[in-house]
Each structure stands twice: as structure tokens, then as C-alpha cells.
Amino acid sequence: MLLCGELNKNLKQIEKALKIKVSQNGTEFNLSGKEEDVHIGISAIYDLKQKLETNSVITSDVVHLSLHTAKFSDQEAVGGDGLQIKTPRVLVTARGKNQNDYLNNIMTNDLTFGVGPSGTGKTFLAVAAAVDDLIKEQIRKIVLVRPAVEAGERLGFLPGDLSSKIDPYLRPLYDALHDMLGAERVNRLVERDIIEIAPLAYMRGRTLREAFIIMDEGQNTTIEQMKMFLTRLGFGSKAVVNGDLSQIDLPKSNTSGLKHAIEVLKNVDSIKFTKFGAKDVVRHSLVQEIVEAYDNFE
């Protein structure tokens, strides 16, 4: 009952996602449909059964993630879920080949780019790697950077000082930190300047040593800003630049610094790029369909 869900809602979610038929009689399940989709369904049901054995609660989110993992292990065979990072509050697992490659690139290189649509885990995995390095004392601080470019709005009209104006733009980074460390611990680390929140414009002239720097929304930097940011790296530092080239909010006359950097730095061996696609989206299944629809339309 726990596996199938109330009124078989978990099985219905699997049916809808894979366009297969799932029937259940006691502990026996019968899956029918395209062979490839049936294999994914079987993997997802086994994964859900394993989660139940570790006292997990099966929600629609858990079913979605099990389906996502099953699709990758069936199609790309990355050897299970892939790399894992144990943070104080959650175990973060790379799902699928691209997430696995991305996390491996972050762990083994000083500069990594993650490029792709929203919901592919770029920010979450980067923050997990930063928290892991901080706990292991491989770095002394985490610096979160984001260009203050508005998606059709004007920052100046928001109430409050610079900090309160910029906070909403860094909310995804905050949310990931809260998931891994808890709000109280994050607030203490911010107060002690071990976690620093910095608008991109305030990075000029600085050299960051023994720091893990994460830039989110890198597509909204200009060429000059991106060059300035990339040259802030000091000894013992590591940087991750994330962005989605389909969501550039710069004026049409400006070239995205992220787009330019990918072209300029593509042949530098020690800089790694991970490109995510719609199939890597781990949010609500509808988000994946929306991203694919926009890609097809363009």
C-alpha cells in the first residue's frame, strides 16, 4: 500500500510519465508497454521499494526522482546514481551522467562551468561541493556571487538597502545552504563572514584566496564582468560559474559574458564545462516538458 500510494496514485504517476500500463495484484506487478519504458518502470519500482526499506516516505517528488534516476541508469549506465556528498543535513546524490560529470569536474578542477536550463541541479550540487570543502577545511570561506540584472524589473524601485535589494536574487543559493546546514548555522556563518554574499559589481579589485566562489545566473554578466570575475581567483580557491543561455536578461545590444567565455575558454584543458539539457531537469515533470517545448519552438 505504501509503495502503490493512496488509490494507486504512485503507480498512476509512473504510468503517466512512461506511457505504460501498470497493474498490481498483491505483491505482483505487471507492466506493459514499449520495452524500453517498461524497463525504466521496473527500475523505478525497485528503487521505490528500496527507499521504503530505509523508512522513506513515498511522495510524488520521490516517485519523480526515482523515474529520473531509472531513465539515466537505463539509457546511460553511469553505475547507479553516481557521486555523493554527505552534508550535515542531507545526502546529496548526482543523478544521471551530466550531474555526475559536473560534480566530478567541480571536485577535481579549480574552474568549472555548468550551463543549462533551470532545475538541472547546477546550483544545488555546487553549494553541496562548497559546504563539503568548508567542513573538511579545504577552504576558509564560501562566496556567493550573482549579477544584479533584473528580469524585466528595476532593482532601484525595491525598498530597503543594497543587502535587502540583492537578497531575493541570491535566494536559490540561500535555500540550498539552508537545506544542507540549517538556517541558524548559515546565519552564524554569514555573521562571521565565512559565507559571504557579494553582488558581482563589488568583486572588482579583490583577490579571493582559499575560497569557494559560486556565480549563479552567469548568463547575465557582460563580457567585461565575466573577465573581471574569472581573474579574482587566488591561491587555494575554486570557482563554479552557472547559467542558462536561454534566459539572458541583458539588453539586446550586450553579448552575454557566459556565452563569450565558453567560446574563449573552450580549449583550456584545466577549465571544465558541463552542458545540461531538458532531460536533466529534476524538478516537477512538467518543467521538463516546458523546457523541451521552448527548445523545439526556438
C-alpha positions as CSV (number, residue, x, y, z in Angstrom):
1,M,0.0,0.0,0.0
2,L,2.8,2.4,0.9
3,L,4.5,1.6,-2.4
4,C,1.4,2.0,-4.6
5,G,0.1,5.0,-2.8
6,E,-3.4,6.0,-1.9
7,L,-5.8,4.8,-4.7
8,N,-2.6,3.6,-6.6
9,K,-1.6,7.2,-7.2
10,N,2.2,6.3,-7.3
11,L,1.6,3.7,-10.0
12,K,-0.6,6.1,-11.9
13,Q,2.2,8.6,-11.8
14,I,4.6,6.0,-13.3
15,E,2.0,5.1,-15.9
16,K,1.5,8.7,-17.0
17,A,5.3,9.5,-17.1
18,L,6.3,6.5,-19.1
19,K,3.0,5.9,-21.1
20,I,2.8,2.3,-19.9
21,K,0.2,0.2,-18.1
22,V,1.0,-0.9,-14.5
23,S,-1.3,-3.4,-12.8
24,Q,-0.8,-4.9,-9.3
25,N,-2.1,-8.0,-7.6
26,G,-0.8,-8.3,-4.0
27,T,3.0,-8.3,-4.3
28,E,3.0,-9.0,-8.1
29,F,3.3,-6.2,-10.6
30,N,2.6,-6.4,-14.3
31,L,4.0,-3.7,-16.6
32,S,3.1,-3.5,-20.3
33,G,4.2,-1.0,-23.0
34,K,7.3,-0.3,-25.0
35,E,10.2,-2.5,-23.9
36,E,12.5,0.5,-23.0
37,D,9.8,2.2,-21.0
38,V,8.8,-1.0,-19.1
39,H,12.5,-1.5,-18.1
40,I,12.5,2.1,-16.7
41,G,9.3,1.4,-14.8
42,I,10.7,-1.8,-13.3
43,S,13.9,0.1,-12.2
44,A,11.7,2.9,-10.7
45,I,9.5,0.4,-8.7
46,Y,12.6,-1.4,-7.4
47,D,14.1,1.9,-6.4
48,L,10.9,2.9,-4.5
49,K,10.9,-0.5,-2.8
50,Q,14.5,0.1,-1.6
51,K,13.5,3.6,-0.3
52,L,10.6,2.1,1.7
53,E,13.0,-0.4,3.3
54,T,15.0,2.6,4.6
55,N,11.8,4.1,6.1
56,S,11.5,6.8,3.4
57,V,8.0,8.2,2.7
58,I,7.0,7.8,-0.9
59,T,5.7,11.2,-2.2
60,S,5.1,12.3,-5.8
61,D,8.5,14.0,-5.6
62,V,10.2,10.7,-4.6
63,V,8.4,8.9,-7.5
64,H,9.6,11.6,-9.9
65,L,13.2,11.3,-8.8
66,S,13.1,7.5,-9.0
67,L,11.8,7.7,-12.5
68,H,14.5,10.3,-13.4
69,T,17.3,8.1,-11.9
70,A,15.8,5.0,-13.7
71,K,15.8,6.7,-17.1
72,F,19.5,7.6,-16.7
73,S,20.7,4.2,-15.4
74,D,18.8,2.6,-18.2
75,Q,20.0,4.9,-21.0
76,E,23.4,6.0,-19.9
77,A,24.6,3.4,-17.4
78,V,26.5,5.6,-15.1
79,G,26.8,2.9,-12.5
80,G,23.8,3.7,-10.2
81,D,23.1,7.2,-9.0
82,G,26.8,8.4,-9.1
83,L,28.8,10.6,-6.8
84,Q,27.5,11.5,-3.4
85,I,28.3,14.3,-0.9
86,K,27.2,13.9,2.7
87,T,26.3,17.3,4.2
88,P,25.3,17.8,7.8
89,R,21.6,17.6,7.0
90,V,21.2,15.8,3.6
91,L,22.9,13.3,1.4
92,V,23.3,14.9,-2.0
93,T,23.5,12.5,-4.9
94,A,24.4,13.2,-8.5
95,R,21.6,11.8,-10.7
96,G,22.5,10.9,-14.3
97,K,25.7,11.2,-16.3
98,N,25.7,15.0,-16.7
99,Q,25.2,15.7,-12.9
100,N,27.9,13.1,-12.2
101,D,30.4,14.7,-14.6
102,Y,29.6,18.1,-13.3
103,L,30.2,17.1,-9.7
104,N,33.4,15.3,-10.6
105,N,34.6,18.4,-12.6
106,I,34.0,20.6,-9.5
107,M,35.8,18.2,-7.2
108,T,38.9,17.9,-9.5
109,N,39.2,21.3,-11.1
110,D,39.6,24.9,-9.9
111,L,37.2,26.4,-12.5
112,T,34.0,24.7,-13.7
113,F,31.1,25.9,-15.8
114,G,27.6,24.5,-15.6
115,V,25.4,25.5,-18.5
116,G,21.8,24.5,-19.0
117,P,18.1,25.1,-18.1
118,S,16.6,25.7,-14.7
119,G,16.0,22.7,-12.5
120,T,19.1,20.6,-13.6
121,G,20.7,20.8,-10.1
122,K,23.6,23.2,-11.1
123,T,23.3,25.4,-8.0
124,F,22.4,22.7,-5.6
125,L,25.4,20.5,-6.5
126,A,27.8,23.5,-6.5
127,V,26.6,24.5,-3.0
128,A,26.9,20.9,-1.7
129,A,30.5,20.8,-3.0
130,A,31.3,24.1,-1.3
131,V,29.8,23.0,2.0
132,D,31.8,19.8,1.8
133,D,35.1,21.7,1.2
134,L,34.3,24.1,4.1
135,I,33.5,21.3,6.6
136,K,36.7,19.5,5.5
137,E,38.6,22.8,6.0
138,Q,39.9,22.7,2.4
139,I,38.7,26.3,2.1
140,R,38.2,29.2,4.6
141,K,35.0,30.8,3.1
142,I,32.2,30.4,0.6
143,V,31.5,33.4,-1.6
144,L,28.1,33.6,-3.4
145,V,28.0,36.0,-6.4
146,R,25.2,36.9,-8.7
147,P,24.9,39.8,-11.2
148,A,22.1,42.2,-10.2
149,V,20.3,42.2,-13.5
150,E,16.5,42.2,-13.3
151,A,14.2,40.0,-15.3
152,G,12.1,42.9,-16.6
153,E,12.0,44.7,-13.2
154,R,14.1,47.5,-11.7
155,L,16.1,47.0,-8.5
156,G,16.1,50.6,-7.6
157,F,12.3,50.6,-7.0
158,L,12.6,47.8,-4.4
159,P,12.5,49.0,-0.8
160,G,15.5,48.8,1.6
161,D,19.3,49.0,1.4
162,L,21.5,47.2,-1.0
163,S,21.6,44.0,1.1
164,S,17.7,43.7,1.1
165,K,17.6,44.5,-2.6
166,I,20.1,41.9,-3.5
167,D,18.9,39.1,-1.1
168,P,15.9,37.9,-3.4
169,Y,18.4,37.4,-6.2
170,L,20.5,35.1,-4.1
171,R,17.5,33.2,-2.7
172,P,18.3,29.9,-4.6
173,L,21.8,29.9,-3.1
174,Y,20.4,30.6,0.4
175,D,17.8,27.8,0.0
176,A,20.4,25.3,-0.9
177,L,22.6,26.3,2.1
178,H,19.6,26.1,4.5
179,D,18.8,22.6,3.2
180,M,22.4,21.4,3.9
181,L,23.4,23.4,7.0
182,G,20.2,24.7,8.6
183,A,19.1,28.4,8.8
184,E,20.7,29.1,12.2
185,R,24.1,27.8,11.2
186,V,24.0,29.6,7.9
187,N,23.2,32.9,9.7
188,R,26.1,32.4,12.1
189,L,28.5,31.7,9.2
190,V,27.2,34.8,7.4
191,E,27.7,36.9,10.5
192,R,31.3,35.6,10.8
193,D,31.9,36.3,7.1
194,I,32.7,32.7,6.4
195,I,29.8,32.7,4.0
196,E,29.8,36.0,2.0
197,I,27.1,37.3,-0.3
198,A,28.6,39.7,-2.9
199,P,27.0,41.5,-5.8
200,L,29.2,41.0,-8.8
201,A,29.9,44.7,-9.1
202,Y,31.6,44.6,-5.6
203,M,34.2,42.0,-6.7
204,R,36.3,44.4,-8.7
205,G,39.9,44.8,-7.3
206,R,39.6,41.8,-5.0
207,T,41.7,38.6,-4.9
208,L,40.0,35.7,-3.2
209,R,42.3,33.1,-1.5
210,E,41.2,29.8,-0.1
211,A,37.6,30.4,-1.1
212,F,34.9,28.5,-2.9
213,I,33.2,31.0,-5.2
214,I,29.9,30.3,-6.9
215,M,28.4,32.5,-9.5
216,D,24.8,32.0,-10.3
217,E,22.9,33.4,-13.4
218,G,26.3,33.8,-15.2
219,Q,24.4,34.4,-18.5
220,N,23.5,37.9,-17.2
221,T,27.1,39.1,-17.0
222,T,28.7,41.3,-19.6
223,I,32.0,40.2,-21.2
224,E,33.9,42.7,-19.0
225,Q,32.2,41.5,-15.9
226,M,32.9,37.8,-16.6
227,K,36.6,38.5,-17.3
228,M,36.8,40.6,-14.1
229,F,35.2,37.7,-12.1
230,L,37.4,35.0,-13.5
231,T,40.5,36.9,-12.7
232,R,39.6,37.2,-9.0
233,L,40.8,33.6,-8.3
234,G,43.6,33.4,-5.8
235,F,45.7,30.5,-4.4
236,G,43.7,27.7,-2.9
237,S,40.5,28.9,-4.5
238,K,37.9,27.2,-6.6
239,A,35.1,28.8,-8.7
240,V,31.9,27.5,-10.3
241,V,30.0,29.5,-12.9
242,N,26.4,28.5,-13.6
243,G,24.0,29.9,-16.1
244,D,21.2,29.3,-18.6
245,L,21.8,30.8,-22.0
246,S,18.1,30.6,-22.8
247,Q,17.3,33.1,-20.1
248,I,19.5,36.2,-20.8
249,D,18.1,39.4,-19.3
250,L,20.8,41.7,-20.6
251,P,19.9,44.5,-23.1
252,K,19.9,43.1,-26.7
253,S,23.0,45.1,-27.6
254,N,25.1,43.3,-24.9
255,T,26.8,39.9,-25.5
256,S,26.4,37.5,-22.6
257,G,29.7,37.1,-20.7
258,L,29.0,33.4,-20.2
259,K,28.4,32.8,-23.9
260,H,31.6,34.6,-24.7
261,A,33.6,32.8,-22.0
262,I,32.5,29.4,-23.3
263,E,33.9,30.3,-26.7
264,V,37.1,31.9,-25.5
265,L,38.0,29.2,-22.9
266,K,36.8,26.0,-24.6
267,N,40.3,24.9,-25.4
268,V,41.8,25.5,-21.9
269,D,42.3,21.9,-20.6
270,S,42.1,22.8,-16.9
271,I,38.7,24.5,-17.3
272,K,35.8,22.1,-17.5
273,F,32.3,22.6,-19.0
274,T,29.2,20.6,-18.3
275,K,26.2,21.2,-20.6
276,F,22.8,20.1,-19.3
277,G,19.7,19.6,-21.3
278,A,15.9,19.2,-20.8
279,K,16.3,15.6,-19.8
280,D,18.5,16.6,-16.8
281,V,15.6,18.6,-15.2
282,V,14.9,17.1,-11.8
283,R,12.0,19.4,-10.8
284,H,8.3,18.7,-11.5
285,S,8.0,16.6,-14.7
286,L,6.0,19.5,-16.3
287,V,9.2,21.7,-16.1
288,Q,11.0,19.2,-18.3
289,E,8.2,19.3,-20.8
290,I,8.1,23.2,-20.7
291,V,11.9,23.4,-21.4
292,E,11.6,20.9,-24.3
293,A,8.7,22.8,-25.7
294,Y,10.6,26.1,-25.7
295,D,13.7,24.4,-27.2
296,N,11.6,23.0,-30.0
297,F,9.8,26.3,-30.6
298,E,13.1,28.2,-30.9
